[in-house]
Amino acid sequence: MKRLVPGLAASVISLVAFGCGGSDSPAQSTGTSAGSTSGSASTGGEGGSGGAGGASTGSTGGSDFAVGPHAPAPQVVNLGGPVLKTPKIIAITYNEDANQAELDKFTTELAASSYWAATTSEYGVGPLTVGAPIHLATAAPKTTTDADFLAQINANLSGPNPAWGAADPNVVYTFVLPEGSTIDSGGVCCSGYDAYHDETKVGATKVAYAIVCTCPGFDGPGISTLGSLTTALSHEIVEAVTDPYVQTKAAFGATADADVAWSQVTEGELADMCEFDADQYLQPADMHYQVQRSWSNAAAAAGKDPCVPPSIPADVYFNSSPVMTDTVNATWYNGAVKATGVKIAVGATKTVDVQLWSTGATPGPWDVAAVDYGDAYNGKANLQLTFDKTSGNNGDVLHLTIKVLQADPNFASEPFWIESTLGNASNIWMGVVGQ
């Protein structure tokens, strides 16, 4: 649901030596029949992948290239809720915001872009329309809360002559706070996250809304403030139309139970699933603004780069997949699930294979690192992770030794991820340890 600190995986590598690891939603279970909360996913195509330890069934790198064996990529499942089939966005900004005019242009470009269909159409979402923007003459609050915005939404969408028109279940009401204005929603905006989406009820009508903060430097020194804003907007709008009712009837909100580690680490919605990759940022050819790539179930099932649109159309995708063959207990938003992972008792050690694979020949070997969730997010390692080698090529098998230092009290399991880096590109793959 929230757009987290981007590139977290990369940022914590310096804290975790190669080899040594030092909400907003209600309680729901992931899986194909029960729900999660906060966001992302699809199927089919060229170069599909085999199961853990099996050969991939296709080749995208030419007739002489064989994709290395690897586990299939996860799918983001529909948890039973609807998507917005005829979505509309209304941008709500303050007149004091220096980016107001650019943000109005951005929403218009977003609706007309190839990016929109690439990220949403496979989930049953139709073309995006843009309502007249709302420009607020009042001063932006220096500090506010989610409850304040809910009150504002209700006040302006209800009554005999609502200022913003009657509440519309197809609209994502999208607020942008100018620089210097922040919101506390289970944490202060611009510190750990810069945007989120949610739902509320106006009378009998459920509506989706999103709030984006202006956070200079949030995406690093190479991304402008406007670039961070449009990236966050694209992230939240894609998620709000594919998972509009996160509290009461989640849709594409999480991976299946077997792949729960992906939801535990990323929060599981479509854009969440791609926000850790170094090449998540994209300026499509038909846009003047930066957006974020988002998860495609179809591309994932085809063994291709699951984050779309591709950063480079003919780019070779590479990754490193830990072989997970045990059924372990885990939790996700307090719901007990059965995940596919590796079973290791607290204090014990086990070594697992990590399969390296790519869809074509790469310019050279890529670097591989393992990151413990507890260390990255909480500064307290649950796992000690040690590789025998820290780089390799398609078809290579590395060996990751895992020692369980302590059980994670939040997930009843210990998620971790493998990061693969080559040049400016990086890709991640999740794993989970259970007792």
C-alpha positions in Angstrom: 0.0 0.0 0.0 2.7 2.4 0.9 5.5 3.3 -1.5 8.5 2.4 0.6 12.1 3.7 0.5 13.1 2.8 -3.0 16.1 0.6 -3.7 16.2 -0.7 -0.1 17.8 -3.8 -1.2 20.7 -1.9 -2.8 21.0 0.5 0.1 21.5 -2.3 2.7 24.1 -4.3 0.8 26.7 -2.1 2.4 25.4 -3.1 5.8 25.3 -6.8 5.0 28.7 -8.1 3.9 28.5 -10.7 1.1 27.7 -13.6 3.2 27.0 -12.2 6.6 23.7 -10.8 7.7 24.3 -9.2 10.9 0.3 -1.1 8.4 -2.0 -0.2 7.2 -4.2 -3.2 6.4 -6.4 -5.5 8.4 -5.5 -9.1 9.3 -5.9 -11.2 6.2 -4.3 -14.3 4.8 -2.7 -14.4 1.4 -3.6 -17.0 -1.2 -6.0 -17.8 -3.9 -9.0 -17.9 -1.6 -8.2 -15.5 1.2 -6.9 -12.0 1.2 -4.0 -9.7 2.0 -3.7 -6.1 1.7 -1.3 -4.0 0.0 -0.5 -4.6 -3.4 0.5 -6.4 -7.0 0.6 -9.3 -10.9 -0.2 -12.3 -14.5 0.5 -15.4 -17.1 1.8 -17.1 -20.1 4.3 -16.7 -23.0 7.7 -17.3 -24.5 10.5 -18.9 -22.6 8.6 -20.2 -19.6 10.5 -21.4 -16.5 10.6 -24.8 -14.8 10.2 -25.6 -11.1 12.9 -25.4 -8.5 15.8 -27.6 -9.7 14.2 -28.2 -13.1 15.2 -26.9 -16.5 13.3 -24.0 -18.0 11.0 -24.9 -20.8 12.0 -22.2 -23.2 14.7 -20.0 -24.4 14.4 -16.3 -25.1 18.1 -15.8 -25.9 18.3 -17.5 -29.3 18.2 -21.1 -30.5 21.7 -21.9 -29.1 21.0 -20.4 -25.6 19.4 -22.4 -22.8 18.0 -20.6 -19.9 19.4 -22.0 -16.7 17.1 -24.1 -14.4 15.2 -22.0 -11.8 12.0 -21.8 -9.9 9.0 -20.1 -11.5 8.4 -16.5 -10.6 5.5 -15.7 -8.3 2.1 -14.6 -9.4 0.2 -11.8 -7.7 -3.3 -13.2 -7.1 -6.7 -11.6 -7.0 -7.9 -12.0 -3.4 -11.5 -11.7 -4.4 -12.1 -8.0 -4.8 -12.9 -5.9 -7.9 -10.6 -3.8 -10.0 -11.7 -0.4 -11.4 -12.7 -1.4 -15.0 -13.5 2.2 -16.0 -11.0 4.2 -13.9 -10.8 7.9 -13.5 -8.3 10.1 -11.7 -8.9 13.5 -10.2 -5.8 15.2 -9.0 -6.2 17.5 -6.0 -3.3 20.0 -5.5 -2.7 23.2 -3.7 -2.2 26.5 -5.5 1.0 27.1 -3.6 2.5 24.0 -5.1 5.2 24.9 -7.7 4.6 21.6 -9.4 0.8 22.0 -9.8 0.8 22.7 -13.6 3.2 19.9 -14.3 1.1 17.4 -12.2 -2.0 18.3 -14.2 0.0 17.6 -17.4 1.3 14.4 -16.0 -2.1 12.9 -15.4 -3.2 13.7 -18.9 -0.1 12.1 -20.4 -0.5 9.1 -18.1 -4.0 8.4 -19.4 -2.8 8.6 -23.1 0.4 6.6 -22.6 1.3 3.1 -23.7 2.5 2.7 -20.1 -1.1 2.6 -18.8 -2.1 -0.4 -20.8 1.2 -2.2 -20.3 0.8 -2.0 -16.5 -3.0 -2.5 -16.0 -4.8 -4.1 -18.9 -4.0 -7.7 -18.1 -5.8 -7.2 -14.8 -9.0 -6.2 -16.4 -8.5 -2.4 -16.0 -9.7 -0.3 -18.9 -8.5 3.1 -20.3 -7.9 5.8 -17.8 -9.9 9.1 -18.0 -8.9 12.3 -16.3 -11.4 14.5 -14.4 -11.0 18.2 -14.1 -8.2 18.8 -11.5 -9.1 20.4 -8.2 -6.9 23.3 -7.2 -7.1 24.2 -3.5 -6.7 27.9 -2.6 -6.3 27.1 1.1 -2.9 26.8 2.6 -1.5 23.3 2.7 -1.2 21.9 6.2 2.3 21.7 7.6 1.4 18.5 9.4 -1.8 16.5 8.9 -3.2 13.0 9.4 -5.1 10.5 7.3 -8.2 11.3 9.3 -8.0 14.9 8.3 -8.0 13.9 4.6 -11.0 11.5 5.1 -12.9 14.4 6.7 -12.1 16.5 3.7 -13.2 13.8 1.2 -16.5 13.4 3.0 -17.1 17.1 3.3 -16.6 17.7 -0.4 -18.3 14.6 -1.9 -21.5 14.5 0.2 -24.5 16.7 0.9 -27.0 18.2 -1.5 -24.4 20.1 -3.6 -21.0 18.5 -3.1 -18.2 20.8 -4.0 -16.3 18.0 -5.9 -19.4 16.3 -7.2 -21.0 13.2 -5.9 -18.8 10.4 -4.7 -17.8 8.2 -7.6 -16.6 4.6 -7.1 -14.6 4.7 -10.3 -12.5 7.7 -9.3 -9.2 7.6 -7.5 -9.1 10.9 -5.6 -5.4 11.8 -5.6 -4.0 14.4 -3.2 -0.5 15.8 -3.6 1.1 17.6 -0.7 3.6 20.3 -1.6 7.1 20.4 -0.2 7.2 21.2 3.5 3.8 19.6 4.1 3.7 16.1 5.6 1.3 13.5 6.9 1.5 11.0 9.7 0.0 7.7 8.6 1.6 5.1 10.7 4.9 6.9 10.2 5.8 10.3 8.9 5.7 10.8 5.1 9.1 11.3 3.5 10.7 9.2 6.2 10.4 5.6 5.0 7.6 6.1 2.5 6.4 8.9 0.3 2.9 7.9 -0.8 0.1 5.4 -0.1 -3.4 4.6 -1.3 -6.4 3.4 0.7 -10.2 3.4 0.7 -13.0 5.2 2.5 -16.8 5.4 2.5 -18.8 8.4 1.6 -22.4 7.6 2.5 -23.0 4.2 0.9 -20.3 4.6 -1.7 -16.8 3.2 -1.3 -14.1 5.3 -3.0 -10.3 4.9 -3.5 -7.9 7.7 -2.7 -4.2 8.2 -2.8 -1.9 10.7 -1.0 1.6 11.6 -2.4 4.1 13.8 -0.5 6.8 16.0 -2.1 10.0 14.5 -0.8 13.2 16.0 -2.4 15.9 13.4 -2.6 13.7 10.5 -1.7 14.7 8.5 -4.8 18.4 9.5 -4.5 20.4 12.4 -6.0 19.9 11.3 -9.6 16.1 11.8 -9.5 14.5 15.2 -9.5 11.8 16.2 -7.1 9.2 16.2 -9.9 10.6 12.8 -11.0 10.0 11.4 -7.5 6.5 12.8 -7.5 5.4 11.4 -10.9 7.1 8.1 -10.0 5.1 7.9 -6.8 1.9 8.9 -8.6 2.3 6.2 -11.2 2.9 3.6 -8.4 -0.1 4.6 -6.4 -2.5 5.0 -9.3 -1.7 1.6 -10.8 -2.2 0.0 -7.4 -5.3 2.0 -6.6 -7.1 0.7 -9.8 -5.9 -2.9 -9.4 -6.5 -3.1 -5.7 -8.9 -0.2 -4.8 -10.6 -1.6 -1.7 -7.6 -2.8 0.3 -9.4 -2.8 3.7 -12.6 -4.5 2.8 -12.2 -6.4 -0.5 -8.6 -6.6 -1.7 -8.0 -7.5 -5.3 -4.5 -7.8 -6.7 -3.0 -7.3 -3.3 -0.5 -10.1 -2.6 1.3 -13.1 -3.9 0.0 -16.6 -3.4 0.6 -18.3 0.0 3.5 -20.4 -1.3 5.4 -17.2 -2.3 4.4 -15.2 0.8 8.0 -13.9 1.3 7.5 -11.6 -1.7 4.5 -10.0 0.1 6.3 -9.9 3.4 9.2 -8.0 2.0 7.6 -5.7 -0.6 4.0 -5.5 0.7 2.9 -7.4 -2.4 0.9 -5.0 -4.6 1.8 -4.7 -8.3 4.1 -1.7 -8.1 5.5 -2.8 -4.8 6.8 -5.9 -6.4 9.1 -3.8 -8.7 10.2 -0.9 -6.4 13.3 -2.7 -5.2 14.9 -3.0 -8.6 17.6 -0.5 -9.6 16.0 0.0 -13.0 12.5 0.6 -11.6 12.5 4.1 -13.0 11.4 4.7 -16.6 10.5 7.6 -18.9 8.4 6.0 -21.7 9.0 7.3 -25.2 5.5 8.8 -25.3 5.8 10.6 -22.0 7.8 13.6 -20.7 7.6 12.3 -17.1 9.2 9.6 -15.1 7.1 6.6 -14.0 7.7 3.3 -12.1 7.7 -0.1 -13.7 5.1 -2.5 -12.4 4.7 -6.3 -12.0 3.2 -8.3 -14.9 2.0 -11.8 -14.1 2.1 -12.6 -17.9 5.8 -11.6 -18.2 6.6 -13.5 -15.0 5.0 -16.7 -16.2 6.8 -16.4 -19.5 10.2 -16.3 -17.8 10.8 -12.7 -18.9 11.5 -9.6 -16.8 8.3 -9.4 -14.7 8.5 -5.6 -14.3 7.0 -3.7 -17.2 7.4 -1.9 -19.5 10.9 -3.2 -20.1 13.6 -0.6 -19.3 15.3 -1.6 -22.6 13.1 -3.5 -25.0 15.7 -6.1 -26.0 17.4 -6.2 -22.6 18.5 -9.6 -21.2 16.9 -10.4 -17.8 19.0 -12.2 -15.2 18.3 -13.4 -11.7 19.3 -15.8 -8.9 16.8 -18.1 -7.4 17.2 -20.0 -4.1 16.0 -23.5 -4.2 13.1 -23.8 -1.7 11.5 -27.2 -1.4 10.1 -27.4 2.2 6.6 -26.4 3.4 7.0 -24.0 6.3 4.6 -22.0 8.5 4.5 -18.2 8.1 2.1 -15.4 8.8 1.0 -12.4 6.7 -1.1 -9.7 8.4 -1.7 -12.2 11.2 -3.0 -14.8 8.9 -1.3 -18.2 9.1 -0.2 -19.6 5.7 1.8 -22.5 4.3 4.8 -21.2 2.4 7.4 -22.8 0.2 10.8 -22.2 1.9 13.5 -24.0 3.8 13.0 -25.5 7.2 15.8 -24.7 9.7 15.5 -24.7 13.5 16.7 -21.7 15.5 20.4 -22.1 16.1 20.8 -24.6 13.3 22.5 -24.2 9.9 21.6 -25.5 6.4 23.1 -24.9 2.9 20.8 -24.4 -0.1 21.5 -24.1 -3.8 21.0 -20.7 -5.6 20.4 -21.1 -9.3 21.6 -18.4 -11.6 19.8 -17.8 -14.9 19.3 -15.3 -17.6 17.2 -15.0 -20.8 20.2 -14.5 -23.0 24.0 -14.0 -22.8 25.1 -11.3 -20.4 28.2 -9.1 -20.8 29.8 -10.9 -17.9 29.0 -12.5 -14.5 26.7 -10.7 -12.2 27.2 -10.1 -8.5 25.0 -11.9 -6.0 24.3 -10.9 -2.4 21.9 -12.2 0.3 20.0 -9.8 2.6 18.2 -10.7 5.8 14.8 -8.9 6.2 15.3 -8.4 10.0 18.7 -6.8 9.5 17.5 -4.6 6.6 14.3 -3.3 8.2 14.9 -3.5 11.9 18.7 -3.6 12.3 18.5 -6.9 14.1 19.5 -10.0 12.0 17.4 -13.1 12.2 19.6 -14.9 9.7 23.3 -15.2 9.0 23.7 -15.6 5.3 27.0 -16.8 3.7 27.7 -17.5 0.0 30.5 -19.7 -1.2 30.9 -17.4 -4.2 29.5 -14.0 -4.9 29.2 -13.9 -8.7 28.3 -16.2 -11.6 26.6 -16.7 -14.9 23.6 -18.3 -16.4 23.5 -22.0 -15.4 25.8 -21.6 -12.4 24.8 -22.9 -8.9 26.0 -21.0 -5.9 25.7 -22.3 -2.3 24.1 -20.2 0.4 24.6 -21.3 4.0 21.9 -20.1 6.3 22.1 -20.0 10.1 19.0 -19.0 12.1 20.0 -16.6 14.8 16.4 -16.0 16.1 12.8 -16.4 15.0 11.1 -13.4 13.5 8.2 -12.5 15.9 6.2 -10.7 13.2 6.1 -13.3 10.4 6.6 -16.6 12.3 9.2 -17.1 9.6 12.4 -15.4 8.5 12.2 -13.8 5.0 15.3 -12.9 3.0 16.2 -12.0 -0.5 18.9 -12.5 -3.1 20.0 -9.5 -5.0 21.7 -9.9 -8.4 23.5 -6.8 -9.8 25.2 -6.2 -13.2 26.1 -2.7 -14.2 23.1 -0.4 -13.5 20.6 -3.2 -13.4 19.6 -5.3 -10.3 16.9 -7.9 -9.7 15.8 -9.6 -6.6 14.3 -13.0 -5.6 12.8 -13.8 -2.3 13.2 -16.8 0.1 11.9 -17.7 3.5 13.1 -19.8 6.4 10.6 -21.5 8.7 10.8 -23.7 11.8 
